[in-house]
Amino acid sequence: MKVKITSSVLLGLASRALALPSDPSLKVIPDSQLSERSSKVFPPVPDWRAEEVKRVFRESWLGYYRHAWGYDVLHPRRRDGEDDRNGWALTVIDALSTAIIMKDKNVTAKSVEIISTLDFGTTKKRADPISVFKATAHYLGGLVGSYGILHGNMPPVEGKDKNGKWMLDQAKTLADGLSVAFDAPTGIPDPTVYFNPAKVKSGADRSSAAEIGTLLLEWTYLSDLIGDDKYYKMAQKAENYLLRPYGAPEAWPGLIGTWVGVKDGEFKDSSGGWGSHMGSFYDYLIKMYLYDPKWFSEHKDRWVKAADSTIAYLASQPSSRSNLTFLKSYDGQSTTAESEHAAAFAGGTFILGGLALNETKYIDFGLQLTDSYYQTYKTPSGIGPEGFRWVDAQLGGSPPSDQAGFYNESGFWASSPGWGLRPEMVESLYYAYQVTRDRKYQDMAYEVFKTVRSVCWSGAGYATIKDVMAPDGGGFDDRMESSWLAKTLKFLYLIFVEEDSRHFLSKAPWMEYVFTAGGHPIRTRRH
């Protein structure tokens, strides 16, 4: 279903987002031309680094606008676009909430104009697989999150576009299509569906903890916004199998397996960790509690169990750097000293949980994780790898012979050396700065920003790199991930801009927003 939007609506949305200079000629200011500030300035002052992040956001967005407008992603070296996420202008929707937060009226207006014309009832390509998890994180989260920033939690008024009803209509069309995934006696969603030529599910026999447990925030918020609880009920029915697991046992209390049967709801394994396939589920447990502490108290209880077991059984110190703490993966009660960049968000989750529950032990552990995962950026390129390993001080072992020197100095070695413009590290730095107000976390974030700006620029935008162990990044994969605009630059901006950050992390229970897995802010029910 296509939705029309009038020019007056665009002007209204743009005015709500406020104005920036409209000059599209954006050039990154060299570091040598930037005046230095002490890392211990107090009280907080407007930070020039926020403006630098904003410039890079617009530089990235303009590269996409000029060379890949309407496509899902930009290939910055080839200077063209590709539809590899169902052809619904992925980068536009992912970048919108960041543009609104940055008060960029030009990007906001251009974005809502194209979003209003998208047809979420089908895909451009026949038999194009749709990931329910990713469609929720990027598209559905982007739509309802941006609506919430612009309009709060106000319900739409029938027949009036000016309050954003069209955006919720688009979200509803997408959710209605994705709902076919939940058509099973258990209600556990099939991880993949198709819209063209008909809305059907793939018939997969299992789904991961992340694919089941990282839907509830967006689907509940959609129900709240449009006054129809069917979306919440679908996501919560599936979630119950993670909250009350059976089948393969939990490795330790709260630490569940990865794969769940779609037909029977049973866990098929007892393995997992804080990285891909399940880490975001642990993140959503505490965020659902923050969304509504009374309604989702069971989620808090499950998070506490998982957090306590993580501290007791997964925290690991490298044999060469006992001052670092990483999170191991597990298979039953056997653990492996390996982790992912995707797990670097865990520090922020523990900090957030500590704030929500007024428990300093979680905040302290979160800061410890944040400081440690930041050390994985001490590579020749200055960027952390997608995957890495270490020798656990208790388990013993040795690094590969060709990595021994680096391991002895750094406490890890790269097992998957690429890097995809990822946000998880700066996400944790954001929470660490907000809770401590220690300027070192701003300085750490700025070091990441400067390095990425130098290493990952590739012609018309920023691109994923192949090898962080090479000083120049080892070449490009020629893809500007939409999460670069949705999350990485958003969290970098919020680390430096004091005025806007207060809305996104104030002491519970007055927290106004929580962030989705896709980086989109969702207003809590108390606001």
C-alpha positions as a printed NumPy array, in Angstrom:
array([[  0.   ,   0.   ,   0.   ],
       [  1.39 ,   3.38 ,  -0.987],
       [  0.632,   6.406,   1.128],
       [  0.555,   9.973,  -0.142],
       [  1.988,  12.845,   1.826],
       [  1.453,  16.505,   1.145],
       [  4.059,  19.246,   1.024],
       [  2.534,  20.805,   4.138],
       [  3.202,  17.591,   6.017],
       [  6.839,  17.676,   4.952],
       [  7.18 ,  21.243,   6.127],
       [  5.553,  20.367,   9.419],
       [  7.905,  17.465,  10.03 ],
       [ 10.895,  19.51 ,   9.004],
       [  9.997,  22.35 ,  11.335],
       [  9.669,  19.884,  14.199],
       [ 13.177,  18.643,  13.398],
       [ 14.539,  22.227,  13.444],
       [ 17.023,  23.722,  11.011],
       [ 20.644,  23.316,  10.041],
       [ 22.435,  25.311,   7.344],
       [ 21.225,  24.033,   3.98 ],
       [ 24.587,  24.233,   2.201],
       [ 25.213,  20.633,   1.04 ],
       [ 28.963,  21.128,   0.444],
       [ 30.443,  19.204,   3.344],
       [ 34.138,  18.733,   3.868],
       [ 35.703,  17.087,   6.876],
       [ 37.837,  19.579,   8.806],
       [ 41.409,  18.291,   9.188],
       [ 42.423,  17.497,  12.731],
       [ 45.217,  20.082,  12.508],
       [ 42.63 ,  22.85 ,  12.14 ],
       [ 40.623,  21.857,  15.195],
       [ 41.357,  23.561,  18.485],
       [ 42.102,  21.09 ,  21.301],
       [ 40.045,  20.896,  24.467],
       [ 41.016,  19.391,  27.748],
       [ 39.403,  16.03 ,  28.494],
       [ 38.53 ,  17.281,  31.975],
       [ 36.417,  20.333,  31.126],
       [ 33.675,  20.932,  33.678],
       [ 30.874,  21.906,  33.713],
       [ 29.714,  20.484,  30.336],
       [ 30.021,  22.816,  27.373],
       [ 28.907,  22.444,  23.756],
       [ 31.458,  20.131,  22.161],
       [ 32.937,  20.845,  18.75 ],
       [ 33.278,  17.091,  18.272],
       [ 29.499,  16.772,  17.983],
       [ 29.632,  19.097,  14.983],
       [ 32.358,  16.953,  13.423],
       [ 30.199,  13.857,  13.784],
       [ 27.262,  15.732,  12.291],
       [ 29.389,  16.726,   9.285],
       [ 30.415,  13.132,   8.686],
       [ 26.776,  12.03 ,   8.948],
       [ 25.766,  14.519,   6.27 ],
       [ 28.797,  13.627,   4.161],
       [ 27.784,   9.956,   4.327],
       [ 24.128,  10.685,   3.647],
       [ 24.929,  12.93 ,   0.683],
       [ 27.099,  10.21 ,  -0.836],
       [ 24.121,   7.892,  -0.623],
       [ 21.729,  10.591,  -1.89 ],
       [ 23.845,  11.395,  -4.931],
       [ 24.745,   7.861,  -5.985],
       [ 22.236,   5.398,  -4.511],
       [ 19.048,   7.316,  -3.732],
       [ 16.15 ,   4.929,  -3.181],
       [ 18.345,   1.832,  -3.029],
       [ 18.982,  -0.065,   0.164],
       [ 22.722,   0.567,   0.41 ],
       [ 25.512,   2.564,  -1.2  ],
       [ 28.632,   1.128,  -2.808],
       [ 30.851,   4.153,  -2.206],
       [ 33.729,   3.124,  -4.456],
       [ 31.59 ,   2.104,  -7.422],
       [ 29.286,   5.046,  -6.678],
       [ 26.099,   3.085,  -7.17 ],
       [ 23.4  ,   1.427,  -5.091],
       [ 22.029,  -2.035,  -4.475],
       [ 18.754,  -3.466,  -3.192],
       [ 19.822,  -6.308,  -0.944],
       [ 17.354,  -5.73 ,   1.895],
       [ 14.047,  -6.015,   0.036],
       [ 14.187,  -2.691,  -1.811],
       [ 12.578,  -0.473,   0.826],
       [ 15.288,   2.205,   0.914],
       [ 17.032,   0.739,   3.958],
       [ 19.561,   3.545,   4.369],
       [ 16.868,   6.235,   4.253],
       [ 14.773,   4.69 ,   7.016],
       [ 17.743,   3.757,   9.188],
       [ 19.201,   7.268,   8.949],
       [ 15.96 ,   9.137,   9.662],
       [ 15.931,   8.986,  13.454],
       [ 19.561,  10.138,  13.512],
       [ 18.753,  13.063,  11.224],
       [ 15.879,  14.083,  13.501],
       [ 18.085,  13.926,  16.591],
       [ 20.733,  15.984,  14.796],
       [ 18.031,  18.489,  13.813],
       [ 18.853,  18.205,  10.126],
       [ 15.702,  19.468,   8.437],
       [ 16.978,  18.795,   4.903],
       [ 17.733,  15.125,   5.429],
       [ 14.501,  14.721,   7.406],
       [ 12.324,  16.248,   4.687],
       [ 13.943,  14.282,   1.863],
       [ 13.663,  11.073,   3.859],
       [ 10.001,  11.304,   4.802],
       [  9.166,  12.196,   1.212],
       [ 10.509,   8.926,  -0.168],
       [  9.359,   6.814,   2.801],
       [  5.775,   7.89 ,   2.146],
       [  5.944,   6.357,  -1.343],
       [  7.351,   2.948,  -0.407],
       [  5.189,  -0.143,  -0.834],
       [  5.731,  -2.366,   2.196],
       [  3.132,  -4.811,   0.934],
       [  5.487,  -6.43 ,  -1.577],
       [  9.102,  -6.595,  -2.703],
       [ 10.6  ,  -5.46 ,  -5.981],
       [ 12.042,  -8.903,  -6.646],
       [ 10.045, -12.125,  -6.728],
       [ 10.878, -14.666,  -4.028],
       [ 13.009, -12.088,  -2.223],
       [ 13.624, -13.452,   1.313],
       [ 12.73 , -11.095,   4.166],
       [ 14.436, -11.527,   7.528],
       [ 11.762, -10.912,  10.165],
       [ 14.45 ,  -9.937,  12.689],
       [ 16.18 ,  -7.451,  10.397],
       [ 12.971,  -6.035,   8.954],
       [ 11.831,  -5.376,  12.506],
       [ 15.142,  -3.881,  13.648],
       [ 15.628,  -1.598,  10.66 ],
       [ 12.324,  -0.895,   8.965],
       [  9.664,  -1.289,  11.638],
       [ 11.912,   0.176,  14.337],
       [ 12.903,   3.049,  12.081],
       [  9.298,   3.918,  11.306],
       [  7.846,   3.786,  14.819],
       [ 10.993,   5.22 ,  16.416],
       [ 11.028,   8.24 ,  14.122],
       [  7.302,   8.736,  14.63 ],
       [  7.827,   8.715,  18.397],
       [ 10.506,  11.411,  18.285],
       [  8.408,  13.637,  16.055],
       [  5.03 ,  13.103,  17.686],
       [  5.555,  11.491,  21.077],
       [  3.158,   8.732,  22.073],
       [  0.114,  10.572,  20.779],
       [ -2.361,   8.374,  18.911],
       [ -3.017,   9.427,  15.328],
       [ -6.15 ,  11.298,  14.336],
       [ -8.106,   9.692,  11.545],
       [ -7.948,  11.593,   8.295],
       [ -5.189,  13.983,   9.355],
       [ -1.74 ,  13.449,   7.882],
       [ -0.185,  16.3  ,   9.818],
       [  0.359,  14.217,  12.931],
       [  2.159,  11.407,  11.13 ],
       [ -0.62 ,   8.856,  10.667],
       [  0.868,   7.945,   7.297],
       [  4.069,   6.755,   8.987],
       [  2.117,   4.444,  11.276],
       [  0.112,   3.212,   8.286],
       [  3.402,   2.201,   6.661],
       [  4.541,   0.441,   9.831],
       [  1.212,  -1.375,  10.107],
       [  1.387,  -2.549,   6.482],
       [  4.829,  -4.009,   7.105],
       [  3.86 ,  -5.653,  10.412],
       [  0.726,  -7.165,   8.878],
       [  2.866,  -8.771,   6.191],
       [  5.481, -10.02 ,   8.646],
       [  2.722, -11.529,  10.792],
       [  2.593, -14.58 ,   8.541],
       [  5.85 , -15.646,  10.225],
       [  3.997, -16.281,  13.502],
       [  1.523, -18.712,  11.92 ],
       [  2.496, -21.787,  13.95 ],
       [  0.834, -23.484,  16.932],
       [  3.651, -22.236,  19.159],
       [  3.552, -18.725,  17.726],
       [  7.333, -18.846,  17.286],
       [  8.155, -16.85 ,  14.154],
       [  9.705, -18.399,  11.101],
       [ 12.916, -16.376,  10.617],
       [ 12.203, -15.747,   6.927],
       [  9.098, -14.757,   4.979],
       [  8.244, -13.763,   1.406],
       [  5.82 , -11.113,   0.159],
       [  6.095, -11.603,  -3.608],
       [  4.188, -13.201,  -5.27 ],
       [  2.355, -14.133,  -2.045],
       [  2.88 , -13.69 ,   1.685],
       [  4.284, -16.999,   2.905],
       [  6.888, -18.207,   5.382],
       [  9.963, -20.239,   4.527],
       [  9.075, -23.344,   6.522],
       [ 12.245, -23.297,   8.633],
       [ 12.173, -25.713,  11.558],
       [ 14.02 , -23.5  ,  14.042],
       [ 14.657, -19.892,  14.962],
       [ 17.379, -18.266,  17.035],
       [ 16.974, -16.542,  20.384],
       [ 17.7  , -13.186,  18.745],
       [ 15.164, -13.799,  15.969],
       [ 12.495, -14.539,  18.593],
       [ 13.514, -12.277,  21.457],
       [ 14.467,  -9.066,  19.656],
       [ 11.036,  -8.196,  18.29 ],
       [  9.016,  -7.342,  21.374],
       [ 10.021,  -3.712,  21.839],
       [  9.091,  -2.586,  18.32 ],
       [  5.939,  -4.717,  18.096],
       [  4.705,  -3.603,  21.519],
       [  5.335,   0.034,  20.679],
       [  3.411,  -0.316,  17.416],
       [  0.472,  -1.789,  19.356],
       [  0.591,   1.098,  21.803],
       [  0.723,   3.714,  19.054],
       [ -2.198,   2.417,  17.007],
       [ -4.294,   1.004,  19.859],
       [ -4.321,  -2.616,  18.655],
       [ -2.633,  -5.154,  20.938],
       [ -2.474,  -7.963,  18.376],
       [  1.124,  -7.085,  17.468],
       [  2.244,  -7.131,  21.092],
       [  0.434, -10.435,  21.674],
       [  2.148, -12.145,  18.751],
       [  5.631, -11.106,  19.866],
       [  4.972, -11.856,  23.54 ],
       [  3.598, -15.336,  22.83 ],
       [  6.861, -16.22 ,  21.116],
       [  8.899, -14.503,  23.834],
       [  7.376, -16.736,  26.49 ],
       [  9.368, -19.704,  25.174],
       [ 12.558, -17.8  ,  26.   ],
       [ 11.351, -16.6  ,  29.389],
       [ 10.283, -20.117,  30.427],
       [ 12.587, -22.39 ,  28.431],
       [ 12.314, -26.164,  28.142],
       [ 14.039, -28.825,  26.1  ],
       [ 17.826, -28.551,  26.2  ],
       [ 18.701, -27.114,  29.628],
       [ 20.084, -23.668,  30.352],
       [ 23.862, -23.665,  30.61 ],
       [ 23.527, -21.678,  33.835],
       [ 20.514, -19.804,  35.259],
       [ 19.362, -17.266,  32.696],
       [ 21.849, -18.304,  29.992],
       [ 19.759, -20.07 ,  27.391],
       [ 20.613, -21.924,  24.193],
       [ 20.551, -20.434,  20.729],
       [ 18.081, -22.48 ,  18.654],
       [ 14.384, -23.109,  19.344],
       [ 12.055, -25.387,  17.389],
       [  9.308, -23.508,  15.557],
       [  6.816, -26.367,  15.869],
       [  7.445, -27.507,  19.442],
       [  9.059, -24.527,  21.184],
       [ 11.87 , -26.676,  22.572],
       [ 15.45 , -25.519,  22.875],
       [ 17.656, -27.624,  20.627],
       [ 20.971, -26.763,  22.265],
       [ 22.558, -25.188,  25.347],
       [ 25.134, -23.042,  23.563],
       [ 25.363, -19.306,  23.111],
       [ 26.986, -16.075,  24.192],
       [ 26.602, -12.293,  24.04 ],
       [ 27.285, -11.982,  20.326],
       [ 25.224, -12.648,  17.224],
       [ 22.155, -14.927,  17.242],
       [ 21.261, -14.189,  20.863],
       [ 23.042, -11.25 ,  22.536],
       [ 20.339,  -8.771,  21.605],
       [ 17.767, -10.896,  23.473],
       [ 19.591, -10.257,  26.752],
       [ 19.689,  -6.569,  25.854],
       [ 15.928,  -6.469,  25.249],
       [ 15.139,  -8.093,  28.592],
       [ 16.252,  -5.028,  30.546],
       [ 14.92 ,  -2.617,  27.931],
       [ 11.431,  -4.107,  28.125],
       [ 11.563,  -3.592,  31.89 ],
       [ 12.502,   0.049,  31.314],
       [  9.719,   0.381,  28.749],
       [  7.199,  -0.533,  31.452],
       [  8.592,  -1.759,  34.817],
       [  5.269,  -3.139,  36.03 ],
       [  4.154,  -4.846,  32.843],
       [  7.529,  -6.444,  32.072],
       [  8.849,  -7.281,  35.527],
       [  9.446, -10.913,  34.498],
       [ 11.9  ,  -9.671,  31.885],
       [ 13.866,  -7.914,  34.605],
       [ 14.042, -11.108,  36.654],
       [ 15.356, -13.058,  33.669],
       [ 17.921, -10.343,  32.924],
       [ 19.226, -10.455,  36.493],
       [ 19.709, -14.231,  36.247],
       [ 21.546, -13.902,  32.941],
       [ 23.664, -11.005,  34.198],
       [ 24.684, -12.772,  37.407],
       [ 25.561, -15.973,  35.539],
       [ 27.545, -13.978,  32.976],
       [ 29.641, -12.371,  35.706],
       [ 30.159, -15.709,  37.467],
       [ 30.859, -17.999,  34.499],
       [ 31.609, -16.05 ,  31.293],
       [ 33.899, -13.243,  32.488],
       [ 37.405, -14.113,  31.352],
       [ 40.853, -12.57 ,  31.775],
       [ 43.515, -13.123,  29.086],
       [ 46.673, -14.804,  30.326],
       [ 48.823, -11.955,  28.992],
       [ 46.582,  -9.087,  30.153],
       [ 44.926,  -9.881,  33.472],
       [ 43.542,  -6.331,  33.627],
       [ 41.147,  -7.059,  30.728],
       [ 37.789,  -8.825,  30.884],
       [ 36.089, -10.364,  27.863],
       [ 32.985, -12.56 ,  27.624],
       [ 33.43 , -16.186,  26.622],
       [ 30.981, -18.208,  24.552],
       [ 29.491, -21.372,  26.034],
       [ 28.314, -24.825,  25.014],
       [ 26.607, -26.249,  28.041],
       [ 29.052, -25.583,  30.852],
       [ 32.067, -25.717,  28.56 ],
       [ 33.356, -22.297,  27.581],
       [ 35.58 , -21.01 ,  24.795],
       [ 37.734, -17.902,  24.969],
       [ 36.271, -16.211,  21.902],
       [ 34.12 , -13.156,  21.369],
       [ 32.84 , -10.804,  18.685],
       [ 32.676,  -7.1  ,  18.076],
       [ 28.93 ,  -7.687,  18.207],
       [ 29.345,  -8.458,  21.928],
       [ 30.973,  -5.091,  22.666],
       [ 27.506,  -3.685,  23.399],
       [ 27.336,  -5.8  ,  26.574],
       [ 29.167,  -3.177,  28.593],
       [ 26.417,  -0.693,  27.824],
       [ 23.715,  -3.215,  28.647],
       [ 25.198,  -3.885,  32.078],
       [ 25.489,  -0.148,  32.745],
       [ 21.878,   0.344,  31.691],
       [ 20.755,  -2.549,  33.887],
       [ 22.665,  -1.136,  36.823],
       [ 20.938,   2.213,  36.378],
       [ 17.532,   0.588,  36.066],
       [ 17.998,  -1.536,  39.191],
       [ 20.203,   0.859,  41.185],
       [ 22.866,  -1.855,  41.396],
       [ 26.442,  -0.594,  41.226],
       [ 27.854,  -4.105,  40.66 ],
       [ 26.311,  -4.15 ,  37.192],
       [ 27.528,  -0.65 ,  36.392],
       [ 31.041,  -1.501,  37.55 ],
       [ 31.085,  -4.694,  35.478],
       [ 29.743,  -2.795,  32.467],
       [ 32.534,  -0.235,  32.762],
       [ 35.067,  -3.04 ,  33.057],
       [ 33.755,  -4.635,  29.862],
       [ 33.676,  -1.298,  28.049],
       [ 37.273,  -0.481,  28.937],
       [ 38.371,  -3.983,  27.934],
       [ 36.588,  -4.224,  24.579],
       [ 37.986,  -0.802,  23.714],
       [ 41.436,  -2.365,  23.935],
       [ 40.585,  -4.523,  20.91 ],
       [ 40.89 ,  -1.303,  18.906],
       [ 44.634,  -1.316,  19.635],
       [ 45.363,  -2.894,  16.265],
       [ 47.59 ,  -1.625,  13.439],
       [ 44.551,   0.047,  11.854],
       [ 43.194,   1.371,  15.163],
       [ 39.875,  -0.513,  14.681],
       [ 38.628,  -3.648,  16.434],
       [ 38.078,  -6.938,  14.569],
       [ 34.747,  -8.634,  13.918],
       [ 35.913, -11.676,  15.888],
       [ 38.783, -12.312,  18.276],
       [ 40.182, -14.912,  20.657],
       [ 42.489, -15.065,  23.646],
       [ 43.993, -17.564,  26.072],
       [ 41.87 , -17.736,  29.196],
       [ 44.069, -17.419,  32.262],
       [ 42.216, -20.297,  33.957],
       [ 41.689, -22.589,  30.967],
       [ 45.23 , -22.331,  29.64 ],
       [ 46.417, -22.86 ,  26.081],
       [ 48.525, -20.793,  23.714],
       [ 47.944, -18.412,  20.81 ],
       [ 48.864, -19.295,  17.205],
       [ 52.608, -18.99 ,  16.723],
       [ 52.272, -16.167,  14.218],
       [ 50.084, -14.212,  16.678],
       [ 52.085, -14.821,  19.85 ],
       [ 53.897, -11.493,  19.845],
       [ 50.772,  -9.47 ,  19.298],
       [ 48.858, -11.501,  21.88 ],
       [ 51.494, -11.042,  24.561],
       [ 51.202,  -7.278,  24.17 ],
       [ 47.487,  -6.894,  23.45 ],
       [ 45.692,  -9.783,  25.187],
       [ 43.832, -11.009,  22.061],
       [ 44.298, -11.923,  18.427],
       [ 41.971, -11.418,  15.477],
       [ 40.095, -14.523,  14.337],
       [ 37.845, -12.593,  11.93 ],
       [ 39.806,  -9.497,  10.907],
       [ 37.216,  -7.5  ,   8.955],
       [ 35.107,  -4.63 ,  10.33 ],
       [ 31.692,  -3.498,   9.147],
       [ 31.338,   0.112,  10.412],
       [ 29.973,  -1.408,  13.598],
       [ 28.291,   0.546,  16.427],
       [ 28.626,  -1.72 ,  19.466],
       [ 31.831,  -0.226,  20.87 ],
       [ 30.71 ,   3.4  ,  20.703],
       [ 27.306,   2.351,  22.061],
       [ 28.981,   1.148,  25.257],
       [ 31.205,   4.235,  25.372],
       [ 28.043,   6.332,  25.255],
       [ 26.567,   4.628,  28.306],
       [ 29.926,   4.701,  30.094],
       [ 30.251,   8.451,  29.617],
       [ 26.671,   9.163,  30.613],
       [ 26.915,   7.263,  33.882],
       [ 30.396,   8.471,  34.907],
       [ 30.686,  11.844,  33.147],
       [ 34.365,  10.951,  32.86 ],
       [ 35.779,  12.765,  29.821],
       [ 38.06 ,   9.85 ,  29.046],
       [ 35.136,   8.078,  27.4  ],
       [ 34.559,  11.043,  25.122],
       [ 38.25 ,  10.988,  24.241],
       [ 38.111,   7.256,  23.545],
       [ 35.071,   7.756,  21.313],
       [ 36.772,  10.559,  19.431],
       [ 39.824,   8.383,  18.799],
       [ 37.515,   5.771,  17.254],
       [ 35.79 ,   8.46 ,  15.189],
       [ 39.034,   9.949,  13.868],
       [ 40.434,   6.555,  12.952],
       [ 37.324,   5.373,  11.153],
       [ 37.074,   8.678,   9.319],
       [ 40.622,   8.185,   8.057],
       [ 40.662,   4.446,   7.336],
       [ 37.13 ,   3.837,   6.041],
       [ 36.579,   6.79 ,   3.708],
       [ 36.34 ,   5.356,   0.215],
       [ 35.328,   7.849,  -2.413],
       [ 31.656,   8.673,  -1.944],
       [ 31.088,   7.421,   1.574],
       [ 32.477,   5.124,   4.245],
       [ 32.997,   1.426,   3.594],
       [ 33.53 ,  -1.783,   5.497],
       [ 37.162,  -2.927,   5.595],
       [ 38.757,  -6.351,   5.173],
       [ 41.603,  -6.52 ,   7.691],
       [ 42.006,  -4.404,  10.817],
       [ 45.466,  -5.916,  11.281],
       [ 46.684,  -3.964,   8.242],
       [ 47.422,  -0.275,   8.9  ],
       [ 45.262,   0.803,   5.958],
       [ 42.427,  -1.614,   6.755],
       [ 43.459,  -4.152,   4.11 ],
       [ 41.145,  -2.823,   1.424],
       [ 37.408,  -2.221,   1.177],
       [ 34.356,  -4.412,   0.789],
       [ 32.705,  -1.418,  -0.903],
       [ 29.569,  -1.265,   1.202],
       [ 28.313,   1.483,   3.489],
       [ 26.22 ,  -0.325,   6.083],
       [ 23.038,   1.5  ,   7.053],
       [ 23.904,   0.932,  10.722],
       [ 26.759,   3.419,  10.237],
       [ 24.087,   6.124,   9.967],
       [ 21.5  ,   4.557,  12.266],
       [ 23.717,   3.659,  15.229],
       [ 27.449,   4.335,  14.975],
       [ 27.189,   8.035,  14.166],
       [ 24.113,   8.486,  16.373],
       [ 25.891,   7.222,  19.497],
       [ 29.031,   9.186,  18.647],
       [ 26.942,  12.337,  18.335],
       [ 25.111,  11.722,  21.609],
       [ 28.407,  11.184,  23.443],
       [ 29.41 ,  14.75 ,  22.6  ],
       [ 26.167,  16.727,  22.57 ],
       [ 25.109,  17.392,  26.137],
       [ 21.704,  18.974,  25.603],
       [ 20.13 ,  16.159,  23.605],
       [ 21.729,  13.271,  25.501],
       [ 19.787,  13.923,  28.677],
       [ 16.59 ,  12.676,  27.051],
       [ 18.128,   9.347,  26.147],
       [ 19.74 ,   8.347,  29.417],
       [ 18.379,   9.763,  32.643],
       [ 18.199,   7.831,  35.872],
       [ 15.464,   5.191,  35.938],
       [ 12.504,   5.184,  36.386],
       [ 12.298,   8.462,  34.494],
       [ 14.094,   7.22 ,  31.389],
       [ 12.397,   8.753,  28.389],
       [ 13.775,   6.521,  25.635],
       [ 15.346,   3.125,  25.117],
       [ 17.203,   2.187,  21.947],
       [ 16.212,  -0.721,  19.743],
       [ 18.654,  -3.23 ,  18.291],
       [ 18.625,  -1.085,  15.164],
       [ 19.535,   2.032,  17.13 ],
       [ 16.134,   3.697,  16.987],
       [ 14.871,   5.458,  20.136],
       [ 11.551,   4.232,  21.515],
       [  9.622,   6.346,  24.007],
       [  8.851,   4.488,  27.2  ],
       [  5.275,   4.161,  28.4  ],
       [  5.874,   6.677,  31.209],
       [  6.414,   9.36 ,  28.618]])
